[in-house]
Amino acid sequence: MLKIGVFGVGHLGKFHLNNWKEIKDVELVGFYDPNDSMAQEVQDKYQLARFLDPEKLIDACDAVDIVAPTTFHFDLCEKSIRKGKHVFVEKPLANTIEEAKTLVNLARESNIKMQVGHVERFNPAFLATQGLELNPMFIEVHRLAQFNPRGTEVSVVLDLMIHDIDIILTLVKSEVKSISASGVAVMSDTPDIANVRIEFNNGCVANLTSSRISMKRMRKMRLFQKDAYIGIDFLNKKTEVIKLKTEEDANVFEFDIETNHGKKTIAVANPLVPEVNAIKMELEKFRDAIVNNTPPIVSAVDGYRAMEIAHQILNKIKNTTINA
C-alpha cells in the first residue's frame, strides 16, 4: 500500500483528495496546510490527520502530492527528494528557473519518481489524438478564462499558458528558434493577457493567446499539418480531424472538392474521446510509475522545459513593456 501525504488542501487540493480516496493501493496518511479554517474543514469532511510539521508528514509517507502555492514548491520538493520520497508537484514546477534546475538535478541523482501536474496531457480531447500521426507546422491556441483572484500571484503565462506550452513541446519534435511576445497587466500586478509567437527550427510556428479577463471560457488548440487539420477542444472534450481521405479512412463523413489538381475527397472524423477523469488519471499514472518503476508521463525535465519557455516569454513581455 503506497502511503501518500498531501500538501495544500485549497481548491485544487480538495480535488486531489477526492481522487486519491478512489485510487486503489493507496493510503492517504494525512495532509499539511497552515490555514486553520481550511484544515478544520478537511479534517471534518475527510476524517484525515492534519500534520502541523511538514517534515513529519514527509517522514510518514512513501510519496507526497504538493498542491501548495508555487512559492512553496521548491522547499517542499527539495525536502521530500532528499528524504527519498517520490514527488508529485503541481505546475509550474517551481517559482524560478534556478529552483527548477536544482529540482531536476536532485530528482535525476536520486532514486525517486517525480511527476509535474500538467493535467491537460490527460485531457480526454488530447488523449483522443494519440492514435493520430501528428506533425503540425502551424498551431493556434486560445486559452481564455474569467477573472478569478486565486492564482494571480503568478502571470497568466505561468498560470494558464504553460499548459499549452507543455502540450506544444510534446507535439513539436524540434528546438525553439525564436519567441516574440506581448502582454498586459490589467487586473493584477502580473500579465493577465498575453499573445505569443513561437518559431521552431523545423519551420513550425505556434501562436498562443491566453487571458484570465475574458467574458467567456475557451481552451482550444488547432493543429495544421500537411493534408490535415486537427481541432482539440480541451474545455468541451471534443476532437475533430479534417483531412484528405485515404483508403484507411472508414466510417467518416466525406465530401468532394474541386482543386487545380482535380477532385479531392475530404474526410471529417471525430475520434473517440475516452471518458476519463484527468486529475484521477494523472495521479494513477504517478502511482503506476512508482509501483512499476517506470518513467513518469510528465517528468521533472518536461516541467522544466515548459517553465524555461514560459520565463523566456515573460522576459520578452518585460522588455517589450520597458521599451514601449
N, C-alpha and C positions, 0 to 999 in steps of 0.2 A: 504494500500500500504506500503510495507516494504522498509524503506529508508536505502540504502547501501552506504558506503564510502570505497574507495579502497586505500590502502597504498602500493605504489610501482607500477610504470607503465612501467617497463622494459619489457624484452622479454616475460616472463610468465604473467606479469601483464596485458599486452595487450590482451592475450588470455582470461583472466578473464573478462576484459571489454567487449570484443566482445560477450561473452556468457551471461553476466549479461543483456546486452541490449536485448537479445532474451527471457529472462525468465519472465514469467507472474507475475503480482502482486508485482513487484519490481521497485523501483525508484532509479536510480543512482544519488546521490546528489552531488558527487564531488570526487576529489582524492587529495592525498598528495604525492609529490615526490620532493626532494631537487634539482634534476638535472634540470636546467633551459631549456636546449635544449630538453630534453625528455618531460618535462612538456608542452612546447610550441607545440610540435608535437601532443601530445594528445589533447590539447585544440583545435587545428586546425581541427583535424580529427573527434573528438567525440563531439565537442561543449560542453565540460564538464567543470564545475567550478573547478579551482585549488585553494586549500586551502594552505596558507603559514604557518599556525599554526596547527599542528596535533591535538591538543586538541579541537580546534574549529570544525574540521571535525568530531571528535568523538561525540561532543555535538550535531551535526546536524543529526546524524544517529540513526537508531534502531540497526544496526549491521555493523560490519567492516569486511573487507576482507584484510588480511595482506599478501602481496606478496613481502614485502621488504626483503633485505638480512637477514640471520639468526641472525646476531648480533643485529638487531633492534627488533626482535620478542618479547623479554621479556618486554621491556619498553612499546611498543605499546599495547601488550596484557594486561599487568597489568593496564595501564591507562584506557583501554576500559572496562575491567571487573569491576573495582572499580566505574566506572560511570554507571554500569548496562547495558552495551551494549553486544549483542551477538557477538561471535568472530569466524571467520573462519581464520585459520592461516596455511600457507604452512608448509610442513615438511622441516627439523626437527622442532619439537615443539619449541625448544629454543636452546640457544648456549651451555648451561651447564646443567648437571643433576640437580643441585641445583635450577636453574631457572625454569626448567620444573616441578620439585616437587612443587615449590611455586605456579605456574600457575594452576596445578591440584587441589591444595587445595583451591585456590581462586575461581576457577570455581565451585568446589563442594559446597563451602559455599554460593555462590551467587545463584541467580535465573535465570542465563543466560545459553544459549546453546553454547558449544564450540566444534568445529569440526576441525580436523587436516587434511591437504591436502595430504593424502596418496592415490593418484589418481588411482593407479593400482587396488584398490578394486573395481573400477568402469570400469575397462578394459573389453571390450566385451568378450575376451577369458576367463577371470576369471569368469565373470557372467554366462558363459555357463556351468560352473561346479556346479552351485547352486542346480541343481536337482539331483546331484550325491551323493552317500554316500561315503564321503572321510574320510579315516582313514590311512594316509600314515605312513609307517615305515621307508622309505628311501626317501629323497628328494635331487635332484640335480639341482642346479641353475647356469645359466650363464647369466650375465648382462654385456654386453660389449658395449662401446661407443667410438667414435672417439674423439680425444683430442679437447677440447674447453676451452680456458682460463676462460670463465664465469663459476663461481661456484667453482673454485679451492681454494677459501678461506677455504673450509672445505674438509675433506678427502673423498676419494671415498666411504668409508663406510657410511658416513652421507649424501653423495650426491646421490649415486646410490643404494648401497646395502640395505639401510634402507627400500626401497620399498619391497624387498623380505623378510626382517626380519619381517615386519608387516604382510605380507601375511602368512608366515610360522606360526607366533604366533596365527593367527586366525584359522589355519588348525589343528595344533597340540594341543590337549587339555591336556597338561601336562607341568610341570615346567621344566626349563632348568637345566640339571645336570652338564654339563661341556662345556667349549668352548676352542678351540685351534685355533690359527690364525697366519698368517704371511702376511706381506705387504711391499711394496717398494714405496718410493717417487722417481719418475723418472723425471717428467717434472715440478713438483711444489714442494712446501715446505711440503706438506702433502701426505700421501699414495695415489698413483694413481692406484695401483693394489693390490688386497687383496684376499686371499684364507682362508676360514673359515670352521671349522667343529663344529657344534652344536649338542650335545647329550642331549636327553630329558629323564626324569625319566621313561617314558613308553617304552623306548628302541628305539624310533625313532631317526634317525640320519639325519642331513641336511648338505650337502656340498655346499658352496656358493663360486662362483668366480665372482668378479666384477672388471672391468678395464675401465679406461677412456683414454687409449692409444692404443686402438685396431684399426686395419685396417678395420674391419667390425663391424657392429652393430648387437647385438643379445640380446634378452630378453626372455629366455626360462626357464621354470620350469618343471621338470619331477617328478611325484609322483609315488612311487611304494608301493603297499599295497597287502594284501592277495587277490590273484586271479585277480588283475587288475593293469594296468599301465595307468596313465593319463598324457598326454603331453599338456602343456599350452604355447602357443607362444604369448606373450604379444605384440611383435612387429608387427607380421603379422596377428594378431587377428584370430588365429586358435586354435582349441581344438580337441584332439584325445583321444579316450578311447579304449584300447585293454584289453579284459577280457575273462574269461571263460563264455561261453554263458549260459544263464538261460532261463526259459520259458517266462520271461517278455521281453526279447530282441526281437525286431521286426524291420524290415527294416534295417538290418545291413549286412555288408559284413562278411562272415564267412568261416572258413576252419578248417579241422580236422588235429590233430597231434597225433602221437603215443607216449605214455609215458609208464613208468614202471607199471602204474596202469591202462593201457588200453587207448582206444581212447578218446580224449577230443576235444570239439568243441570250437574254438576261435572266438569271435565276435569283429569286428573292427567298431567303430562308430565315427562319427563326430557330437557331439551335436550342436544344432542350436546356432550360435553365433549372439546375438542381434546386430542390427545396432544402436549403441548409441554413443554419444559424451561424453567421460568420464569426461572431465572437466565440461561440462554443467550439467551432471547428478549429480556430487558431489555437485555443487553449488545449484542445485534444491533440493537435499536432505537436505542440510543445511537450505534452506528456509522452507522446509516442517517441519523440526524438530522444528523450531521457531513457525510457524503458528499453528501446530497441538499439540505443547507441548509434543513431543516425543523425545526419546534419539537419539543423532546424530549417524550415522552409524560408523564413526570413531571418538571416543571420545578423550578427553584430556588424559584419562588413557591409551588408545590404543597408542597414540602418545608418552606418557612417557615410556611405556613398550618397544616400538621399540627403543627409544633413549637409554634406560638403557642397552639393549643388545648391541647396536652399540658401546656404550662407553666401555663396558666390552671387546669387540673385539679390540677397539683401545688401551686399556691398555695392552692386550695380545701382540699386534703388537709392542708396545713401549718396553715392557720387552724383547721380542724376539730380537729386534734390539740392545738393550743395552747389552744383554748377548752374542751377536754374536761375 
